[in-house]
Amino acid sequence: MKVNLVFEGGGILGVAFIGAYQSIDSFGYIVERCGGTSAGAIFSSLVIAGYKPKELLNIMKSTDFSKLLKKTPYSRIPVFGKGLSLLVKKGIYDYRPIETWVEKMLAKKGIRTFNDVTINGQSRLKIIAADVTNRDLLILPDDALVLGIEPGNLSIAKAVAMSVAIPLVFTPIVVEKDRIKHFVVDGGLMSSFPIWVFDVEDSPKYPTLGIKIKDEVSFTQKGKTGFWSYLKDLFNATYLREETSFLSKEKIVDVITIDFDNTIRAMDFGIHKDRLEYLYRCGLDSTNAFLASFEKIKSIKSVNVIARPQNVI
């Protein structure tokens, strides 16, 4: 059976999606379309490019993810560097290493732009980003014209970089149109789990499976109530808005939640390989358990009443 997959953001925790994909593939489901935010955008692009679960597992084992976190020149200055980088570059880490890595991965499959993954005028890949300048959510490639880019000509790697650029952590992607600079950042600012993305226009042809990571335990819940812990929880709260409740009530999508031990943070790109393997197993086991009890994906009714999230920034 064909399905649409939507992946949540989650930084390095997105490695668990490889296990989830392995399970979905082993149960015989065929991926028709894919969408996601941040880490979910990276993973979705690789799935639609044609990477198989075993290939992605090998990539996981051979990639030093810490190299994707490259500080800006300002950030390397002792003591005041990070603050200076925030003021000048609006971020601590350069987004370009991630864009370059994704670009290379896609090139191995002969994929570069959204034209390469478009069939009958419809892109099989949807990526979520946020346009800070217009205070609006972007569904890419559909909304690329807002940035002055023809949708089909938009680089998938560039769109992924836009979706990944966590505000103040990564430098924003700047696109100029009509002398106006558009600062584009992580889609999680507005929709960290866009399970609605294939159901907002026409009656969906195939059912949607949403795959998300169990929410991390907040610093406050751990007893850390200082200012910085509070600030981090406040920031994370904007990324953890629940987008599944109103959909699950209508039985529009089925959501697979990947359980893990909450000892790994989204930005822990330098964790040991055995912890990456652990995340893979969590994704595999959680999805196996879900699909084993999943008798049959039911036909989905029309959901034209669902609207994309409105401006919230």
C-alpha positions, 0 to 999 in steps of 0.5 A: 500500500502507498502512503505519505510520510511526514517527519517531525523536526528533532535535530540529531534525534532524527536518526531514529527516523532511519529505524522507522523507515526500515520498519515501514519498508519491511511491512511493505508500505511504499512511500508516495510523498514525503514532507517534514521540518528541520531534521524531518526535511533532511530525511524526507529529501533523502527518502524521495531521492531514492535512498533505501533504509540500509543505505541510510543506515550506512550513511549514519554509520559513516558520517561525522555529524559534528562536522555539520556544526561549523561555527562562524568566524565571529563565533570562534573569537574567545569570550565574546565571539558567540555574542558578536556572531549573533549580532552580526550574523544572527546565528552561531553556526553556519548553515552552509555545511548542512546544505553542502552535505545534503546537496552531495547526498542528493547528487549521488541519486541524480537529484538537485531541484524540485523539478527532479521530484515532480510528477504531473505538476505535483512535487513528491517532496514538501519542506516547511520553512518560516519567512521571518520578514513576512511572518509567514509559513512557507510550504516549499516548493509551492511558496518559492515564488514569494522568494522570487524563485520558480518552484521547480527550480528551487534547490532541494538542498537550499530548501532543506537548509532553510528548514533546518536553520534554527533561529539564533543557532544557525545563520538565517538564509537570506533571499532578496526579492524586489530589494527586500531581504527575506530572512528564512529560518527553521520551519519548526518556528511555525510548524514542527510537525506538519502532518497537515501538509498533504491534506490542505487542498484536495482530498488526499489520494493516499493515507498519511503516517506521521512520525515524531520523536517523543517530546524531550523532558524540559529542564524545569521538569528535571529540577533546573529552574535557573534563568538559562534553563527557563529561557531554553524551555521557553524557546523549546515551547514554541517548537513543541506545539501539539499539531496532532490532536485536531487531526487524530480526532478526525482520524485523518492521520496516524501518528507514530511516536518514537520513544527514547530515554530522554538522555540525548538532546536535539543538538548533540551532534557529537554523540558516540556511534553507539548512541546513534545506533540506539536511536535507530533501534528506538525508531525501528522498535517503536514503529514495529510495535505500532504497525504490528497492531495496525490492522489496516490503514483506513480510507481517508475522508476529504479534509478540505476544512483543514487550513495551513497554520496562519501567521504566528510570528 
